[in-house]
């Protein structure tokens, strides 16, 4: 009997010790991580706000290599100290340790610097290239203006896409921005190859496989397919509603069932956003003329939609 009690006490002591080790490790990770990620964030921020300083991208790339090296070091320590995590009973702490152990994109210092440099180069293509401003007088780009007055991606091009109601101007800006995007093709191809290499070295099939793993779901694709089918009827109604408004806004400019991407108020054409400068006509479902948000039930109610869960979301739509 005394032997069983002793063994039980030893097991309890071991469990308490293991738990203490987990707490100590996570505390150390959080403390060091705040310092490491702060330094990395400052280096990235300096590049973003000082486009003309050629020395900063080099420093930012080195900072990325440093943070990647630190993450790999901590991942190795977590793996050595806690192994497969089967001895960890606390679900939340086990999840944190699992995330620390999973590096994701695992590259050496030189490749990490190259990957970071490619990202910076792609960002600079958008930040530094300009287009001729649109002229409302000539109804064409005005390239006679001083180069410093030409439009940048942000804020000028993004602003025009969000606020202009000139169909031709929107088409020009949308096309020009994509012409700039094409300059990134070589950088992007190198980035994909190198990122996929890092993902494979981190234990994944490719970068997409790593990204999907962050959702912590074994049936992510099936789940997304199911959710898409659930919202598809509402999406089709919204698409029809927005297309009808846009046809009224731009009569005779397009006739297909597809909506031209450049008039959606968003450079990426994936959402309907922006502010515009005129409210919806009389049948506006908006709660107020000033609001950019439309309650989903207000649009769905006339069609008697039934949702599997209560819908309280507000969808942001462009004010036409």
N, C-alpha and C positions, 0 to 999 in steps of 0.2 A: 504493500500500500504506500509506504513512504517512498519507495522507488518510483512509483507512478506519479506521485505528487512532485517529486524532484524533477522528473522528466518534463512534466507539465510546466513547472516554473521555468525550466531551462528554455523550453519552446516559447513561452510567453516573453521571456527576456530577449530571446533572439528576434522575435517579432517586433518588439519595442525598439530594439537596436536597429533593425532593418528600416523601420518607419522613420526613425530619427535620421538615418543616413539619407533617406529619400528627401526628407524635409531640408536637411543641410545642403544637399546637392541642388535642389530647386531654388533655395534661397541664394546660393552662390551664383547660379545661372542667371537669376533675375537681376542680382546686383551688378554682375559683370556685364550682362547683356545691355542694361541701361546705358552703361558707359560706351560699350562697343558700338551699339546702334546709333547713339547720339553722334559720335564722331563720324560715322558713315553718312548719317543724314545731313550733317553740316557740309560735308564734302560735296554731296549731291546737290544740295541747295545752292552752294556757291557757283556751281557750273550753270545752274538754271537761271541765275540772276546776273551772271557776269559772262555774257556770251562772247565778249571780245578778248577775254584773258585766256590765251592759249595754254597757259600752264595748269589751269584748274582741271581740265579733263584728265590729265595725267595723274594728278593727285586723287581725283575721284575714283579712277580705275584702280589705283593702288589701295585706296580705302575699301573698295569692293573686294579686292583680293584678301585684304586683312580680315574683313568680317567673314568671308567664306572660309578662311583658314581657321578662324576661331570657332565657327560653327562645326567644322569637321573635327576639331580637337575636342569640343564638348560632346559631340556625338560618340566619339571613340571612348571617352571617359564614361559616359552613360552606359554604353554597351558593355564595357569591361566591368563596371561596378554592379550593374543590375541585370545583365544578360537578356533573357527572353521576357523578363518582367512577370513571369508566372508567380513569383513570390510577393508581388505587390498587390495588395487587396483593395486599396483605395482606387476606385475607378477614375476619378478626376486626375489623381497624381500619376496613375499608369498612363493615361492619355497624354499628359504633358511629357512624360519621359519618352513615350513612343514617338512623339513629334520631334523631340530633341535628337533622338537616335536616327531619324530619317532625314538625311541631308538633302536629298532631292537632286539638285544639280551639283555633281561632285567633279570638280576640275582642279588641276594644279594651279599654282599661282599665276604662271604665265598665261594659261588658257583663260583663267578668270579675268585677268587684265584685258585680254583680247575681247572676251565676251562683253565686258563693260564698255570698252572702247567702241565696239560696234553699236551698242545701244546709244551711246553718246553721239556718235556720228549720225545715226538715224534721226535722233532728236534735233541735232543741229541743222540737218537738211530742212526740217520744217521751220525751225526758228530763224534761220538766216536767209532763206530764199524769199524773194518778194515778187509780186506781180503788179502789172500796170493797173492803176485805179480805173474803175469804170466811170465813164462820162455819161451823164444823163442828157447832155446836149447832143453829142455825136452818136449816142447809142452804141458806143464801142469803147474798148480800152484806150486810155489816154497815156501813151508811153512817152510823151514829151515832157512830163513833169519830172522834177529832180528825183533822183533815185531814192533819196531818204524819205520822200513822200509816197513811194510805192507801198502797196499793202503787204503786210506780213500775215502769216497764218493767224496769229493771235496778237492783238485783238481784231485787226481790221477785217480779215476774211471771215472769221467766225462771227463777228458782229453783223456783217452784211447778210450772211446766211440766216441768222436768227431774226433780223429785223426788216430786211428788204422785202417788198412785195412786187418787185420788178422781175418778171419771169426771165427775161434775157440776162439781166445782171446776175441773178441767182445761178443760171446755167453757166455763165462765164466763170464765176467764182468757184463753183463746184468742180468744173472741168480743170481749171487752173490749179486748184489744190491737188487734184489727182495727178496732174502732170508733175507736180513737185514730188508727190508720193512715189512716182515711178523712179525717181533718182535714187531711191533707197533699195532697189531690187537686189543689187549685188551685196550690199551690206546685210540685207535680210536673209539672203540665201546662206551667207557665211554664218550668220547668227543661228539659224535653224540647225545647220549641221553641227555646230559647236555645242549648242544647247542640248541637242539629242545625244551627242557623245557624253556630255556630263550626266544626263539622265540615265543612260545605260550604265555608266560607272557608279551611279547611285542606286542601282538595282531596279530600274524601271525600263519599260520597252522604249519609251521616248518621252519627250517633254510633256506631251498631251497626257500620257499615262500618269506622269507625276502630278500634273495639275488636277486630274480627276481624283487622284488618291486623297487630295486635301478635303474632299467632301465626305470621306470616311464611309462610303457606301459601296457595297459589292454589286448592287444592281442599279447604279446611277443612270445608265442609258435607258433601261426599261422604265425607271421611275420618271425620268424626264419625258419620255414618250407618252406615258400615261397622263402626266400633268398637262402636256401640250394638247392632247385630245380633249381634256376637260375644259380648257380655256379656248379651244379653237372656235366654238360657236360665237363666243363673245368677241374674239379677235376679228372674225369675219364681219361681224356687225360694226365694230369700231372702224375697220378698214373701209367698209361701205359708207359709213357716216362721214369719215374724214374725206374720202374721195369726192363725195357729193359736195361738201363745202369747198373743196379745192377746185372742182369743176366750175362752181359759181364764182370763185375768186379769180380764176384764170380761164374765162370762157374761150373755147376754140383752141386752146393751147395743147391739150392732150385729150385723147378719146379712149385709150385702152383701159382695161380693168386694173392694170398696174398703175401705181402712183409714181410719177417721176421723183427720184430721190432728192433732187436739188430744191424742191419746194416744201420739204417737210420741216424746215426750220432747224435742222441739225446736220452738221457736216458729214456725219457718218451714216445718215439715213436709216438708223435703226430705231429711233423713237421720234415721236411728234412733239417737238418742244419749241421754245422761243417765246417772244413776247408779242410780236406784231404790233399793229397800231390801230386795229379796229375790232370791236367785239363781235361775237356771233350775232346773227340776225335774231328775229323775235323768238324762234324756237330754241333759244340757247338753253342747254341743260345745266349751265354753270350756276353755282350758288350766288354769284355776284358778278357784275360786269367787269370788275377789276381782277377777278381771280383767274389763274391759269389752270385751276384744278376742277375736274369734272367728276362727280361721284359716279362710280360704276353703275349702281342700281338705277340711276336716272336715265342712263342710256339703254340699259337692258330691260327696264320695266315694260316699255311698249311691246317688246317681243316676247314677254312672259318667260324669260330665262329662269332656269332653276339651277342653283349652284350647290355643289356638294358641301360647301362650308359657307358660313355667313360672309358676305363680301362687304368690307368696310373700307377698302382701299380707295384712295383718290388717284385717278389717272391724270397725269399732266399732259395737256394738249395745247397745241399752238392756238393763239387767238388770231383768227383770220379776219 
